[in-house]
Amino acid sequence: MATLKEPQVRTRLTEEGGDVVGSTPDQFSTYIKVETAKWAKVIKAANVRAE
């Protein structure tokens, strides 16, 4: 997390299109679960199929 506080690191990540967010492993796990559920609904509703 200390690295994400470095101005050069934050600038570079932002320039590359990233969002600088520091979180705990538990917070990240929760985020992934929520996002997976959200996008699974969208994919199913749109009847998206992998080719």
N, CA, C and O atoms as a MOPAC input file, in Angstrom:
PM7 MOZYME 1SCF
protein

 N      0.82100 1    -1.18700 1     0.00000 1
 C      0.00000 1     0.00000 1     0.00000 1
 C      0.86400 1     1.25000 1     0.00000 1
 O      0.45700 1     2.27500 1    -0.54700 1
 N      2.02300 1     1.19200 1     0.58800 1
 C      2.89200 1     2.37000 1     0.62500 1
 C      3.26500 1     2.80900 1    -0.78000 1
 O      3.38000 1     4.00400 1    -1.05300 1
 N      3.45000 1     1.85900 1    -1.65800 1
 C      3.81700 1     2.18100 1    -3.04100 1
 C      2.73200 1     3.01100 1    -3.71700 1
 O      3.03800 1     3.91400 1    -4.49500 1
 N      1.48100 1     2.71700 1    -3.43100 1
 C      0.38000 1     3.45200 1    -4.05200 1
 C      0.30800 1     4.90000 1    -3.57400 1
 O     -0.39000 1     5.71100 1    -4.18200 1
 N      1.00600 1     5.23300 1    -2.51200 1
 C      1.03800 1     6.60700 1    -2.01100 1
 C      2.11100 1     7.44000 1    -2.69900 1
 O      2.13100 1     8.66200 1    -2.55200 1
 N      2.99200 1     6.80300 1    -3.43800 1
 C      4.05800 1     7.51700 1    -4.14700 1
 C      3.45500 1     8.29600 1    -5.31900 1
 O      2.76000 1     7.72000 1    -6.15500 1
 N      3.72000 1     9.60700 1    -5.38000 1
 C      3.13600 1    10.42000 1    -6.45900 1
 C      3.46900 1     9.91200 1    -7.86900 1
 O      2.60800 1     9.93100 1    -8.75000 1
 N      4.69400 1     9.46500 1    -8.08500 1
 C      5.06900 1     8.97400 1    -9.41500 1
 C      4.28900 1     7.71900 1    -9.79200 1
 O      3.89500 1     7.54900 1   -10.94600 1
 N      4.07200 1     6.85600 1    -8.83100 1
 C      3.32300 1     5.62100 1    -9.08000 1
 C      1.87200 1     5.95800 1    -9.38000 1
 O      1.29600 1     5.43700 1   -10.33500 1
 N      1.28300 1     6.81900 1    -8.57500 1
 C     -0.11200 1     7.21900 1    -8.77800 1
 C     -0.29900 1     7.86900 1   -10.14500 1
 O     -1.25900 1     7.57100 1   -10.85700 1
 N      0.62100 1     8.75500 1   -10.50400 1
 C      0.54300 1     9.43800 1   -11.79300 1
 C      0.62800 1     8.43800 1   -12.93700 1
 O     -0.16400 1     8.49600 1   -13.87700 1
 N      1.57000 1     7.53800 1   -12.85900 1
 C      1.76100 1     6.55700 1   -13.94100 1
 C      0.52900 1     5.66200 1   -14.09100 1
 O      0.06500 1     5.41600 1   -15.20500 1
 N      0.01600 1     5.18800 1   -12.98800 1
 C     -1.17000 1     4.32700 1   -13.05200 1
 C     -2.36000 1     5.08000 1   -13.63600 1
 O     -3.11500 1     4.53200 1   -14.43900 1
 N     -2.52400 1     6.32500 1   -13.23600 1
 C     -3.62300 1     7.13800 1   -13.75000 1
 C     -3.45300 1     7.39200 1   -15.24300 1
 O     -4.41900 1     7.31500 1   -16.00200 1
 N     -2.22500 1     7.69400 1   -15.66600 1
 C     -1.95600 1     7.91900 1   -17.08900 1
 C     -2.25100 1     6.68200 1   -17.92700 1
 O     -2.62700 1     6.79400 1   -19.09300 1
 N     -2.08100 1     5.51600 1   -17.34200 1
 C     -2.32500 1     4.25700 1   -18.04800 1
 C     -3.79200 1     3.83600 1   -17.98300 1
 O     -4.15800 1     2.77100 1   -18.48100 1
 N     -4.63000 1     4.67200 1   -17.36900 1
 C     -6.06000 1     4.39500 1   -17.31800 1
 C     -6.51700 1     3.67400 1   -16.06800 1
 O     -7.66500 1     3.23800 1   -15.98500 1
 N     -5.63800 1     3.54600 1   -15.10300 1
 C     -5.98900 1     2.84000 1   -13.87300 1
 C     -6.63300 1     3.74800 1   -12.84600 1
 O     -6.50100 1     4.97100 1   -12.89900 1
 N     -7.31800 1     3.13900 1   -11.92900 1
 C     -7.86400 1     3.83100 1   -10.76600 1
 C     -7.03600 1     3.39800 1    -9.56900 1
 O     -6.94300 1     2.20800 1    -9.27000 1
 N     -6.44200 1     4.35300 1    -8.89100 1
 C     -5.59700 1     4.03200 1    -7.74700 1
 C     -6.48100 1     3.87300 1    -6.52400 1
 O     -7.02900 1     4.84200 1    -5.99900 1
 N     -6.60800 1     2.62900 1    -6.08100 1
 C     -7.44300 1     2.31100 1    -4.93300 1
 C     -6.67700 1     1.33100 1    -4.05500 1
 O     -6.24100 1     0.27800 1    -4.51800 1
 N     -6.52300 1     1.67600 1    -2.82200 1
 C     -5.88800 1     0.75500 1    -1.88400 1
 C     -6.96600 1     0.10700 1    -1.03000 1
 O     -7.85700 1     0.78800 1    -0.52200 1
 N     -6.88500 1    -1.18100 1    -0.87500 1
 C     -7.87400 1    -1.87900 1    -0.05000 1
 C     -7.24200 1    -3.12000 1     0.54700 1
 O     -6.13200 1    -3.51800 1     0.19300 1
 N     -7.97000 1    -3.70300 1     1.44600 1
 C     -7.50000 1    -4.93700 1     2.06600 1
 C     -7.87300 1    -6.11100 1     1.15900 1
 O     -8.72300 1    -5.97400 1     0.28000 1
 N     -7.23900 1    -7.25800 1     1.37300 1
 C     -7.63500 1    -8.44000 1     0.59700 1
 C     -9.12200 1    -8.78400 1     0.76100 1
 O     -9.76800 1    -9.20000 1    -0.20100 1
 N     -9.66400 1    -8.61400 1     1.96100 1
 C    -11.08900 1    -8.89900 1     2.17500 1
 C    -11.97900 1    -7.93000 1     1.39900 1
 O    -12.99000 1    -8.33600 1     0.82700 1
 N    -11.60400 1    -6.65800 1     1.37900 1
 C    -12.37700 1    -5.67700 1     0.61800 1
 C    -12.31900 1    -5.99000 1    -0.87200 1
 O    -13.32800 1    -5.88400 1    -1.56900 1
 N    -11.16200 1    -6.36700 1    -1.35500 1
 C    -11.01900 1    -6.70700 1    -2.76800 1
 C    -11.83600 1    -7.94100 1    -3.11500 1
 O    -12.46600 1    -7.99400 1    -4.17100 1
 N    -11.82900 1    -8.92600 1    -2.23900 1
 C    -12.60700 1   -10.14500 1    -2.45600 1
 C    -14.09900 1    -9.81900 1    -2.55300 1
 O    -14.79900 1   -10.33600 1    -3.42400 1
 N    -14.56900 1    -8.97300 1    -1.66500 1
 C    -15.97500 1    -8.56400 1    -1.69200 1
 C    -16.29000 1    -7.83000 1    -2.98800 1
 O    -17.33400 1    -8.06800 1    -3.59500 1
 N    -15.41100 1    -6.95200 1    -3.41000 1
 C    -15.59800 1    -6.20400 1    -4.65700 1
 C    -15.71500 1    -7.15700 1    -5.84200 1
 O    -16.60100 1    -7.00200 1    -6.68200 1
 N    -14.82800 1    -8.13500 1    -5.91000 1
 C    -14.85500 1    -9.09700 1    -7.01900 1
 C    -16.16100 1    -9.89000 1    -7.01600 1
 O    -16.74800 1   -10.11100 1    -8.07400 1
 N    -16.61400 1   -10.31200 1    -5.85900 1
 C    -17.86800 1   -11.07100 1    -5.76800 1
 C    -19.05400 1   -10.23500 1    -6.22800 1
 O    -19.91100 1   -10.72500 1    -6.96400 1
 N    -19.10900 1    -8.98200 1    -5.80200 1
 C    -20.20900 1    -8.09200 1    -6.18500 1
 C    -20.18000 1    -7.83100 1    -7.68800 1
 O    -21.21400 1    -7.90300 1    -8.35100 1
 N    -19.00800 1    -7.53000 1    -8.22100 1
 C    -18.88200 1    -7.25900 1    -9.65400 1
 C    -19.22000 1    -8.49500 1   -10.49400 1
 O    -19.86200 1    -8.37700 1   -11.53700 1
 N    -18.79600 1    -9.66400 1   -10.05100 1
 C    -19.09100 1   -10.89500 1   -10.77800 1
 C    -20.59300 1   -11.13000 1   -10.84600 1
 O    -21.12700 1   -11.46700 1   -11.90200 1
 N    -21.26600 1   -10.95300 1    -9.72600 1
 C    -22.72000 1   -11.14300 1    -9.69600 1
 C    -23.41600 1   -10.11400 1   -10.59000 1
 O    -24.34000 1   -10.45900 1   -11.32700 1
 N    -22.98100 1    -8.86300 1   -10.53000 1
 C    -23.59000 1    -7.80500 1   -11.32500 1
 C    -23.44500 1    -8.07900 1   -12.81800 1
 O    -24.42300 1    -8.00500 1   -13.56200 1
 N    -22.23800 1    -8.39400 1   -13.25400 1
 C    -22.00900 1    -8.59700 1   -14.68100 1
 C    -22.57700 1    -9.92300 1   -15.16900 1
 O    -22.90100 1   -10.04900 1   -16.35000 1
 N    -22.70300 1   -10.90100 1   -14.30400 1
 C    -23.33600 1   -12.16400 1   -14.69700 1
 C    -24.79500 1   -11.91400 1   -15.08100 1
 O    -25.30000 1   -12.50600 1   -16.03500 1
 N    -25.47000 1   -11.03600 1   -14.33400 1
 C    -26.86000 1   -10.69200 1   -14.65400 1
 C    -26.95100 1    -9.98500 1   -16.00400 1
 O    -27.83900 1   -10.27200 1   -16.80700 1
 N    -26.03000 1    -9.06700 1   -16.24400 1
 C    -26.03100 1    -8.33200 1   -17.51200 1
 C    -25.78800 1    -9.29400 1   -18.67700 1
 O    -26.47900 1    -9.23000 1   -19.69400 1
 N    -24.82800 1   -10.16300 1   -18.52600 1
 C    -24.49200 1   -11.12500 1   -19.58700 1
 C    -25.66600 1   -12.04400 1   -19.87300 1
 O    -25.98200 1   -12.32300 1   -21.02900 1
 N    -26.30900 1   -12.51200 1   -18.81300 1
 C    -27.44700 1   -13.40700 1   -19.00000 1
 C    -28.62300 1   -12.67100 1   -19.66600 1
 O    -29.25800 1   -13.21200 1   -20.57100 1
 N    -28.90500 1   -11.46000 1   -19.22600 1
 C    -30.01700 1   -10.67500 1   -19.78500 1
 C    -29.77800 1   -10.34500 1   -21.25900 1
 O    -30.72300 1   -10.28000 1   -22.04500 1
 N    -28.52300 1   -10.13800 1   -21.62500 1
 C    -28.19500 1    -9.79800 1   -23.00700 1
 C    -27.96600 1   -11.02900 1   -23.86200 1
 O    -27.70600 1   -10.92000 1   -25.06100 1
 N    -28.06000 1   -12.18900 1   -23.25400 1
 C    -27.85200 1   -13.46700 1   -23.94100 1
 C    -26.50200 1   -13.51300 1   -24.66500 1
 O    -26.40300 1   -13.95700 1   -25.80900 1
 N    -25.46900 1   -13.04100 1   -23.96200 1
 C    -24.12100 1   -13.01400 1   -24.52500 1
 C    -23.54500 1   -14.42500 1   -24.51300 1
 O    -23.67700 1   -15.14800 1   -23.52600 1
 N    -22.91100 1   -14.80800 1   -25.60500 1
 C    -22.30100 1   -16.13400 1   -25.73100 1
 C    -20.84500 1   -15.98900 1   -26.14600 1
 O    -20.51700 1   -15.15100 1   -26.98600 1
 N    -19.99600 1   -16.78100 1   -25.57700 1
 C    -18.57800 1   -16.78700 1   -25.97700 1
 C    -18.44500 1   -17.51200 1   -27.31600 1
 O    -19.12800 1   -18.50300 1   -27.57400 1
 N    -17.57000 1   -17.00600 1   -28.14200 1
 C    -17.35300 1   -17.65800 1   -29.44000 1
 C    -16.01200 1   -18.32900 1   -29.46500 1
 O    -15.64300 1   -18.93300 1   -30.47100 1

